[in-house]
């Protein structure tokens, strides 16, 4: 009986060791937003914080660039869409309202991670409105400063909810930095629910934008209601 118990314990420990060390879902609620003026605030599901420098939750940082010289209206964390759901929302320098040139995700203290999935809440050249379909917003992974794959074009997305779940491929495994950026006139850009070192949720049939999976050119974008 003792040997059996030890064997079971060994199996449990082995299974635990096989799990990702820092599996986390970043929801943008309960983390700390640091403002451009260095003050801080904890997101609570109802308040919007504007003029955010960077945000930390679950051992990860989302950083709006540039860190200085940004206009306050460029960067937001919180219930921006008044939907009872905290998100990040940025206004790109190529648009009419902001000065953001990149958004980066990294592990606090350094290290690699897998970014598997997130929700795209806005990717539109029309501030507060529908996407034109011509938005060129990209996501790219890096390891030690070297790109882990070609930049991946994200689907256009109307402002706010409903939103599009995005499933990322193996080019976003074992990265130490993920960067979002645009190359044309895009204004509003928002995201939610980053699945890091954790499997993506099982989607509703046809409800994924499949990017970074060798399916570029056959991109499916069916919008999910929340």
N, C-alpha and C positions, 0 to 999 in steps of 0.2 A: 504493500500500500504506500509506504514511504517512497519507494522508488518511482511508483506511478505518479505520486504527487510532485516529486522533483522533475520528472519528465514533462508533466503538464506545465509546471512553472517555467521550465526551459523553453518550451514551445511558445508560451506567452511572452517571455522576454525577447525571444528571437523575432516574433511578430512585431513587438513594439519597436525593436531596433530597426526593422525594415521600413517603418513608417517615416514619412518626411519629418525632419526635425522641427520644422516651423510651419506646418500646414495652417493656413489662415485664410479667412475671407474678409477682405477689407470692405466695410460697408459705409465708411465715412461718418459713422456715429460712434461717439465715445472716445475718439482720438483727439489729439492736440493740434490745433491750428496756430502757427506762429505768424503774426502779422508783419507787414513791412516796417512797422514802427517798433517791432520786437515784443509787443505784448502778446499774450497767449490766451486761448479760449478752448474749452472742450465742447465738441459738437454734441447736440442733444436731441436731434430729430425735429426741431422746430425753428431754430434760429439760423439766420444766414450771416456768415462772416465774410466781409468784403475787404479787399486789399491784403490777401493772404500771401505770405512769402513761401511757406511750405507747410505740409501736413504730415503727421506721424501717427500710425496706428498699427498695432500688432507686430512691432519691430521693423516696419517698413516706412519709407519716406516717399511722398509725392511732392516734387519740387517744381514750382513754376519758374521759368526763366524768361527774362533776366531777373536776378535777385535784387537788383537795384535799378532805379530809374523807371520802374513800372508805374503805370497809372493805377490808382486804387481800384478803379472799376474793372480792371483786367481779370482779376482772380477772385473766385468765390468758393467757399465750402459751406455746406449746410442745406437747408430745405429751400433751395433756390427756386424750384418750380411750384412751391406751396402745395406739395402733394403728401406731406408728412413723411418725406423720404430724403435723407441727406445724400448729396451728390457733390462732385466737383464740377465747376463750370468756369470756362475760360473764354476770354475774347482775344483772338489772335491779332498780331500787329498788322496782318494783311487786310483786316476788316475795318469797320468804322468805329469800334468802341474800345479797342484795347492795344496792348503792346507785348503780348506774350509771343515768344519765338519758339519755345519748346516746353514740353512737360516731361519730366523724367521720374522714373520709379527705381528705387534702389533699396537695398537692405541697410538698416541702420548699423553702423559698425563694419560694413563690408560683408562680402560673401556672395555666393551664387544662389539662384532660385529658379523655379519654373513658373512662368506666368501662363496659365492655361485658359483663362476665360475672363471676360468682363462684359459689362452692359454699356452700350453707346447710347447716351440720352440726347445728344445734340451733335450735329455735324452739318452746319448750314451756312451758306453765304448770306442768308437773309436774317438779320438779327431778330430773334423772337418769332421767327416764321418758318415756313416750309423750306426744305432744301431744294436747290436747283437741279441737283443730279450731276453737277460738274465740279463738286468739291474735291480737292486733292489733298486729303489728310492721310498721313502715313504713320505706321508704327514699325519700329525696328529694334531688334535686340543686339546687345553688345556683351562681350566678355573680354576683360583686360584691354578695353579700348578698340577691339576688333569686332566688326559686324559679324553676327552669327547667321546672317542670311539677307537676302534682298529686302529692301523696304516693302512693306505690305500696305496696299491701298485699302483704306477703310470705306465702308459703304456710306453714302449720304444718309443723313438722318434729320428729320424735322425737329424743331425745337421742343424739348420737353418730352413728357410721356404721352403715348406708349413709346417703348424703346426697343433697340435691337440687340439681342445677345450675340456676342462675338466669340467664337472658339478659335484659339491659336494653335499653331502646329509646333513641331519639334524644334524649329529655329528659335523658339522662345524658352527652351529648356537650358538649364545650367548657364543662365545669363547673370551678369552682375549689374546690368543697367538696361532699362527699356525706355525708349524715347519716342514721343509723339510729336509730330510737326506737320506743317502744311507748306505747300509750294505754290498756291494761288490764293485768290481772294476768298478766304473762309473767315467767318465772323465768330459764331457761337460754337462751342465745343464742350460737351459734358459727358461724364462717365460715372459708373457706379459698380459695386460688387466685383472686386478683383479677387479671383480665385488663385492663390499662390501656393505652390507645393501641395496642391489639393486637386483632385479630379473635378472637372467641370460637372455641374448638375446635368441630369438627363433632360434634354430639351423636349419641348413639345414637337411633334412631327413637323418638319419643315421650318422650324422657328429659329434657325441659326444662320448667321452670316459666317460662312466657312472661309477663314483667311489664313494664309500661311500654311496651307495643307496641300499645295500643288493643285488647287482648284480655282486659281485665279482665271478669270474669263468665264467661269461657270458659277459666279458668286450668287448665292441665294440670300435674299434679304426679306424675310417675313417678319413683321413687327409684332412684338409681344405686348399684350396689354397687362398692366400690373393692377 
